Amino acid sequence: MTKINANEIVNVVINVLISSYGNLGYASFKIHSIKPNGKKDRYVAKYSFIPRDGENERIYYEARVDIKDKKLVEFEEIKEKDLENDD
């Protein structure tokens, strides 16, 4: 398995979010965990942010990131309680 580079994973997630939502600001974006998912070059990142046009409620996501291709493979909205669940 490829050695994890958290910075690359975070950058992929941030780039996708910025292209979808615009600049989120650093105070509202948070990475909760990054773990390998058993496939070469792929990791699971759990993160959250508060959208600018939202009601100041944090939205939680889980994303599978391919660091070799530097792209999100898939992502889904999760609940806050899912942050502690193993993948």
C-alpha positions as a Markdown table, in Angstrom:
| # | Residue | x | y | z |
|---|---|---|---|---|
| 1 | Met | 0.0 | 0.0 | 0.0 |
| 2 | Thr | 1.2 | 3.5 | -0.8 |
| 3 | Lys | 2.4 | 5.5 | 2.2 |
| 4 | Ile | -0.3 | 8.0 | 3.2 |
| 5 | Asn | 0.1 | 11.6 | 2.3 |
| 6 | Ala | -2.6 | 13.4 | 4.2 |
| 7 | Asn | -1.8 | 16.7 | 2.5 |
| 8 | Glu | -2.6 | 15.3 | -0.9 |
| 9 | Ile | -5.9 | 13.8 | 0.3 |
| 10 | Val | -6.9 | 17.1 | 2.0 |
| 11 | Asn | -6.0 | 19.1 | -1.2 |
| 12 | Val | -8.2 | 16.8 | -3.4 |
| 13 | Val | -11.2 | 17.2 | -1.0 |
| 14 | Ile | -10.7 | 21.0 | -0.8 |
| 15 | Asn | -10.4 | 21.4 | -4.6 |
| 16 | Val | -13.7 | 19.5 | -5.1 |
| 17 | Leu | -15.5 | 21.5 | -2.4 |
| 18 | Ile | -14.3 | 24.8 | -3.8 |
| 19 | Ser | -15.4 | 23.9 | -7.3 |
| 20 | Ser | -18.8 | 23.0 | -5.9 |
| 21 | Tyr | -19.4 | 25.6 | -3.2 |
| 22 | Gly | -16.8 | 28.3 | -3.7 |
| 23 | Asn | -14.3 | 29.3 | -1.1 |
| 24 | Leu | -15.4 | 27.9 | 2.3 |
| 25 | Gly | -13.1 | 29.7 | 4.5 |
| 26 | Tyr | -10.7 | 27.9 | 6.8 |
| 27 | Ala | -12.8 | 28.2 | 10.0 |
| 28 | Ser | -15.7 | 26.1 | 8.8 |
| 29 | Phe | -13.8 | 23.2 | 7.1 |
| 30 | Lys | -12.6 | 20.3 | 9.1 |
| 31 | Ile | -11.1 | 16.9 | 8.3 |
| 32 | His | -12.2 | 14.4 | 11.0 |
| 33 | Ser | -10.3 | 11.3 | 9.8 |
| 34 | Ile | -8.3 | 9.8 | 7.0 |
| 35 | Lys | -7.9 | 6.0 | 6.7 |
| 36 | Pro | -6.8 | 3.6 | 4.0 |
| 37 | Asn | -9.8 | 1.7 | 2.6 |
| 38 | Gly | -7.9 | -1.5 | 1.5 |
| 39 | Lys | -7.4 | -0.5 | -2.2 |
| 40 | Lys | -4.0 | 0.7 | -3.4 |
| 41 | Asp | -3.8 | 4.5 | -3.5 |
| 42 | Arg | -7.3 | 5.0 | -2.1 |
| 43 | Tyr | -8.3 | 6.5 | 1.3 |
| 44 | Val | -11.4 | 7.4 | 3.1 |
| 45 | Ala | -11.7 | 10.9 | 4.4 |
| 46 | Lys | -14.4 | 12.1 | 6.7 |
| 47 | Tyr | -14.9 | 15.8 | 6.7 |
| 48 | Ser | -17.4 | 18.5 | 7.5 |
| 49 | Phe | -18.1 | 22.2 | 6.7 |
| 50 | Ile | -20.7 | 24.9 | 7.1 |
| 51 | Pro | -22.0 | 26.1 | 3.7 |
| 52 | Arg | -22.2 | 29.8 | 3.3 |
| 53 | Asp | -25.8 | 29.7 | 2.2 |
| 54 | Gly | -26.8 | 27.2 | 4.9 |
| 55 | Glu | -28.3 | 27.7 | 8.3 |
| 56 | Asn | -25.0 | 27.6 | 10.0 |
| 57 | Glu | -25.4 | 23.8 | 10.4 |
| 58 | Arg | -22.4 | 21.6 | 9.8 |
| 59 | Ile | -22.7 | 19.1 | 6.9 |
| 60 | Tyr | -20.7 | 15.8 | 7.2 |
| 61 | Tyr | -19.3 | 13.8 | 4.3 |
| 62 | Glu | -17.3 | 10.7 | 3.7 |
| 63 | Ala | -15.2 | 10.6 | 0.5 |
| 64 | Arg | -13.1 | 8.0 | -1.1 |
| 65 | Val | -10.0 | 9.6 | -2.6 |
| 66 | Asp | -7.6 | 8.2 | -5.1 |
| 67 | Ile | -4.3 | 10.0 | -4.4 |
| 68 | Lys | -2.6 | 8.6 | -7.5 |
| 69 | Asp | -5.2 | 10.2 | -9.9 |
| 70 | Lys | -5.8 | 13.1 | -7.4 |
| 71 | Lys | -9.6 | 12.8 | -7.6 |
| 72 | Leu | -12.6 | 11.8 | -5.5 |
| 73 | Val | -13.8 | 8.4 | -6.4 |
| 74 | Glu | -17.1 | 8.8 | -4.6 |
| 75 | Phe | -18.6 | 10.7 | -1.7 |
| 76 | Glu | -21.7 | 10.7 | 0.4 |
| 77 | Glu | -23.3 | 12.8 | 3.1 |
| 78 | Ile | -23.2 | 11.1 | 6.5 |
| 79 | Lys | -24.5 | 11.9 | 10.0 |
| 80 | Glu | -22.3 | 13.3 | 12.7 |
| 81 | Lys | -22.6 | 10.0 | 14.6 |
| 82 | Asp | -21.0 | 8.2 | 11.6 |
| 83 | Leu | -17.7 | 10.0 | 12.2 |
| 84 | Glu | -16.8 | 7.4 | 14.8 |
| 85 | Asn | -17.8 | 4.4 | 12.8 |
| 86 | Asp | -15.1 | 2.3 | 11.2 |
| 87 | Asp | -15.3 | 2.0 | 7.4 |
